[in-house]
Amino acid sequence: MTDIETMRAISQDVYGAPDVLQETLLPKPAPGVSEILVAVHAAGVNPTDWWSRAQSTFIARLPQVLGWDVSGVVEAVGVGVTVFKPGDEVFGMLPYPGGAGSHAEYVTGPARVFTHKPAGIDHVQAGALPLAALTAYQALVDTAGVRAGQRVLIHAAAGGVGHLAVQIAKARGAYVIGTASAAKHDFLRSLGADEVIDYHSVDFTEVLSDIDVVLDPISRDSAARARSVAVLRPGGTLVSILPVPIDAGELATIAERGIRYESLLVEADQAGMQAIAALVETGALRAHVEATFPLAEAAKAHALGETGRTSGKIVLTVRDSKAQLAQQLLHDVFVLGDTAIVDRVVRPDSYIQHNPLAPDGADALKYFSGAMRQQFPQAAFEPRRVITDGDLVLLHSRYVMVPGTEGLAVFDLFRFQDGKIAEHWDVIQEVPATTASGNDMFATLSEPRTDAIGQRWFTAYHKELVTAFVDQLLVRKDLTAIDAYVGADHHEHNPNIPGGAAGLKAGLGSYFDKFPQLSVTPKRVIAEGDLVAVHSHYVDTPGERGRSVIDLFRVRDARIVEHWSSEQAVPETAANDNTMF
Ligand SMILES: NC(=O)c1ccc[n+]([C@@H]2O[C@H](COP(=O)([O-])OP(=O)(O)OC[C@H]3O[C@@H](n4cnc5c(N)ncnc54)[C@H](OP(=O)(O)O)[C@@H]3O)[C@@H](O)[C@H]2O)c1
């Protein structure tokens, strides 16, 4: 008898509430003719997932594994497949409705529903896109043929489909109007919406007319549809993406007004995926991921989605990303005092430690965390920013060891090797009660005010810009670098430096005057999206041991707009031989 290879999957034997979803072991599938087998890394969750979980819909075959979105890595190809090979990173939507099954560690699907994942986005981003982006693309581009200058109304514009539709319509050069609750208007504007309407307080039929295209994910009956028809110009198109019946009489009334009505059901579509990938690559399209859940917590993802109030997408992570592993390690070790994770994510034999208080090795990390836990049983850890750059993951966090204190501003830097953490550096600074700029050490004050990584497609450019800036300003001590690189309304979080570009110039000017022999040696640069960190050795006066410093910059529109940092004196002696660099 041969062993059957199994995989984890979220399956259900009955229809019902989210708790019918169970993590189960199922046979790992094999790719059939013209199919590929994908190791799923992330998979979006869509309204059709929670509908199909609750009742028999288009698919009626219990037990069932749901999930149409896929982002992952090709594990094997079936007979006849030439366009992909094992190891390729791909994303796509499985054939709707019958092809579901991505809420699992592996899934098979026709090769021609996938395309290559853009290198500039991670699997979570890519897994968020397929079904929602294809729906928006097929509605706006394939069905309505949206052109530059047209007026496009997108209902539920903050939702999974809507927020991508706004960006796709903008990329076509349209004038885009979106409906959403007022609290989501800044979000819609950040996506490029030209006009936003709070559907709770404003009747859109009273403020809109001459619309060319309406994308409608909300109208369930003829009265609701008539309102969208009323704002369309003759010759305009209403694309409904709610698969609800419409009778011949209503269709005739709509046609009499010269309006085209289409009801769209999304189709698996390689050409559409290629168009979506191209929009991602040019920076025109990006999924907003409101929440991620590990595969085992699929029920929680369904429950959140079912509220109908989320912005952007919810994604299941099937294989943990390096950023998640690093955060989980710090959380479990310092907040829970649970060191089981160390065996799972840290290299047992060769964990290199640069924290001067801790020796090398995974066991030492466990011991160290136990000692910390005993001393600070109520320690809390709040990660604010996480940057992944190749094998390096940098976390910028506030640790509060004793409740009620300001805590510590900490940068933890991890290096991964073969999927496990192999090396760790950190820089720890006490948070002072007051700062020269009045800004705290953690907030994001530049626009958009989010701690999320933005503009990943500019990572390499931002890395180059900050490297050149640091070289000119800190290595060569040339203050004119501030004029060349820093925005006038710069936000400063180093507690000793005043705010604004002028404050930075004054603060650094007096620091350079005080220490004319200052030497700054950058050791490594870590960048993702609009965030670039530089880990450097600062020596104020020759012969001193100096300080380990991490400077973190945010770059927007080719200007440095914000700076956070932590610094720590290099001690005389350390528990390891690795130096702090
Ligand atoms: N035909 C197809 O192939 C297809 C494909 C994909 C989706 N769909 C359908 O399209 C709909 C939307 O899907 P989705 O993934 O975008 O869902 P979603 O992400 O769950 O949508 C949530 C968003 O809808 C907004 N919303 C709800 N009622 C609204 C209203 N009356 N006016 C304006 N905004 C409203 C909410 O904003 P507020 O909090 O501001 O209300 C929320 O941001 C679902 O019914 C789905 O089944 C169909």
The ligand as an SDF file (V2000), in Angstrom:
LIG
                    3D

 48 52  0  0  0  0  0  0  0  0999 V2000
  -21.2980   38.7640   -9.9950 N   0  0  0  0  0  0  0  0  0  0  0  0
  -20.1150   38.4450   -9.5710 C   0  0  0  0  0  0  0  0  0  0  0  0
  -19.3980   37.7150  -10.2200 O   0  0  0  0  0  0  0  0  0  0  0  0
  -19.6240   39.0110   -8.2670 C   0  0  0  0  0  0  0  0  0  0  0  0
  -18.2580   39.0100   -7.9890 C   0  0  0  0  0  0  0  0  0  0  0  0
  -17.8180   39.5970   -6.8020 C   0  0  0  0  0  0  0  0  0  0  0  0
  -18.7380   40.1230   -5.8990 C   0  0  0  0  0  0  0  0  0  0  0  0
  -20.0630   40.0720   -6.1940 N   0  0  0  0  0  0  0  0  0  0  0  0
  -21.0500   40.6370   -5.2630 C   0  0  0  0  0  0  0  0  0  0  0  0
  -20.8210   42.0240   -5.1550 O   0  0  0  0  0  0  0  0  0  0  0  0
  -21.0850   42.4610   -3.8340 C   0  0  0  0  0  0  0  0  0  0  0  0
  -19.8700   43.2110   -3.3080 C   0  0  0  0  0  0  0  0  0  0  0  0
  -18.7840   42.3140   -3.1800 O   0  0  0  0  0  0  0  0  0  0  0  0
  -17.5020   42.7750   -2.3700 P   0  0  0  0  0  0  0  0  0  0  0  0
  -16.4960   41.7080   -2.4340 O   0  0  0  0  0  0  0  0  0  0  0  0
  -17.1020   44.1310   -2.7880 O   0  0  0  0  0  0  0  0  0  0  0  0
  -18.1560   42.8280   -0.9060 O   0  0  0  0  0  0  0  0  0  0  0  0
  -17.6150   43.4630    0.4340 P   0  0  0  0  0  0  0  0  0  0  0  0
  -16.1670   43.7150    0.3550 O   0  0  0  0  0  0  0  0  0  0  0  0
  -18.1060   42.6240    1.5300 O   0  0  0  0  0  0  0  0  0  0  0  0
  -18.3970   44.8590    0.5070 O   0  0  0  0  0  0  0  0  0  0  0  0
  -18.3630   45.5640    1.7070 C   0  0  0  0  0  0  0  0  0  0  0  0
  -18.5570   47.0360    1.4280 C   0  0  0  0  0  0  0  0  0  0  0  0
  -19.8650   47.2800    0.9120 O   0  0  0  0  0  0  0  0  0  0  0  0
  -20.2350   48.5950    1.3170 C   0  0  0  0  0  0  0  0  0  0  0  0
  -21.6860   48.7590    1.2350 N   0  0  0  0  0  0  0  0  0  0  0  0
  -22.6320   47.9190    1.6770 C   0  0  0  0  0  0  0  0  0  0  0  0
  -23.8550   48.4240    1.3690 N   0  0  0  0  0  0  0  0  0  0  0  0
  -23.6520   49.5840    0.6980 C   0  0  0  0  0  0  0  0  0  0  0  0
  -24.5110   50.5660    0.1060 C   0  0  0  0  0  0  0  0  0  0  0  0
  -25.8340   50.4200    0.1590 N   0  0  0  0  0  0  0  0  0  0  0  0
  -23.9500   51.6250   -0.5260 N   0  0  0  0  0  0  0  0  0  0  0  0
  -22.6160   51.7690   -0.5740 C   0  0  0  0  0  0  0  0  0  0  0  0
  -21.7470   50.8920   -0.0150 N   0  0  0  0  0  0  0  0  0  0  0  0
  -22.2570   49.8020    0.6230 C   0  0  0  0  0  0  0  0  0  0  0  0
  -19.6980   48.6870    2.7290 C   0  0  0  0  0  0  0  0  0  0  0  0
  -19.4160   50.0310    3.0090 O   0  0  0  0  0  0  0  0  0  0  0  0
  -20.1950   50.7630    4.1940 P   0  0  0  0  0  0  0  0  0  0  0  0
  -19.6590   50.1880    5.4800 O   0  0  0  0  0  0  0  0  0  0  0  0
  -19.8830   52.1820    3.9610 O   0  0  0  0  0  0  0  0  0  0  0  0
  -21.6580   50.4130    4.0170 O   0  0  0  0  0  0  0  0  0  0  0  0
  -18.4070   47.8590    2.6660 C   0  0  0  0  0  0  0  0  0  0  0  0
  -17.2450   48.6770    2.5480 O   0  0  0  0  0  0  0  0  0  0  0  0
  -21.4500   41.2020   -3.0330 C   0  0  0  0  0  0  0  0  0  0  0  0
  -22.8460   41.1130   -2.9700 O   0  0  0  0  0  0  0  0  0  0  0  0
  -20.8950   40.0820   -3.8710 C   0  0  0  0  0  0  0  0  0  0  0  0
  -21.5540   38.8860   -3.7070 O   0  0  0  0  0  0  0  0  0  0  0  0
  -20.5260   39.5120   -7.3520 C   0  0  0  0  0  0  0  0  0  0  0  0
  1  2  1  0
  2  3  2  0
  2  4  1  0
  4  5  1  0
  4 48  2  0
  5  6  2  0
  6  7  1  0
  7  8  2  0
  8  9  1  0
  8 48  1  0
  9 10  1  0
  9 46  1  0
 10 11  1  0
 11 12  1  0
 11 44  1  0
 12 13  1  0
 13 14  1  0
 14 15  2  0
 14 16  1  0
 14 17  1  0
 17 18  1  0
 18 19  2  0
 18 20  1  0
 18 21  1  0
 21 22  1  0
 22 23  1  0
 23 24  1  0
 23 42  1  0
 24 25  1  0
 25 26  1  0
 25 36  1  0
 26 27  1  0
 26 35  1  0
 27 28  2  0
 28 29  1  0
 29 30  1  0
 29 35  2  0
 30 31  1  0
 30 32  2  0
 32 33  1  0
 33 34  2  0
 34 35  1  0
 36 37  1  0
 36 42  1  0
 37 38  1  0
 38 39  2  0
 38 40  1  0
 38 41  1  0
 42 43  1  0
 44 45  1  0
 44 46  1  0
 46 47  1  0
M  CHG  2   8   1  16  -1
M  END
$$$$
